[in-house]
Amino acid sequence: MAREGIKACVFDVFGTVVDWRGSVTREGEALGRAKGITLDWEQFARDWRALYQPAMEKVRSGQMGFVKLDVLHRMNLDELLQRHGIDGLTEDEIDDFNRAWHRLDPWPDVVEGLTRLKSRHIIATLSNGNVALMVNMAKRAGMPWDTILGAEVARHYKPQPGAYLNAVDYLSLEPQEVLMVAAHNDDLVAATDCGLSTAFVARPNEYGPDQDRDFEAIHDFDYVATDFCDLADQLGCP
């Protein structure tokens, strides 16, 4: 059942807004050509992403203090380079490759959909990505965020409640006035538990042929949309 009174839309980013798999694969292939490294770069991208949640769990569990996602990505990249026996890269080359996550491409509907949603609502990130990563990605791709919220601002990684409630507090709104948009059922369940409104947008190609979940909404979310433009239609945005 759609809710009335939505004043802000906040977005998961990796997978929901941007195609991390295709983009990191592209960056890896470019690096491979430049350095003569033969590798299945799409598998490398998926392996890198697979280390994402375990790295954040070290922070969520208190095993390590809060560090921004760029730091966790670099830890995971160093592990993967060692695993694949890649040792011919300079520090600058490794750092630049780590920043591949700052250069992710949006899905085709994103910029138009966000622009339409922005006409009637505040739009903001609510991502585990750090602020510089989100800003650089947005500048490159033309994503018109009103503000950047999420893990680094809250000092909590989703799905910890603090990540969602911090965004609500920063916007000086009530939880139900904030619509969490994501392509991941578990993210939206956590947002629901914090009282936010929710919208599911499927991204069935996020993981490629290995995707085994999140093809559809499996919970009773407030909105279910095919893409951001469909969500804009449902919210009455011109």
FENJOSUL-V974634 format. One record per helix or strand. SS is the DSSP state (helix for helix, strand for strand). FROM is the first residue (numbers start at 1). TO is the last residue. Records with the same first field share a line. If there is no record, write none. Layout:
# FENJOSUL-V974634
SS=FROM-TO + FROM-TO
This chain:
# FENJOSUL-V974634
strand=8-11 + 14-14 + 18-19 + 105-106 + 122-127 + 147-150 + 178-182 + 197-201 + 223-225
helix=20-35 + 41-60 + 69-83 + 91-102 + 110-118 + 131-141 + 151-154 + 161-170 + 175-177 + 185-193 + 208-210 + 228-234
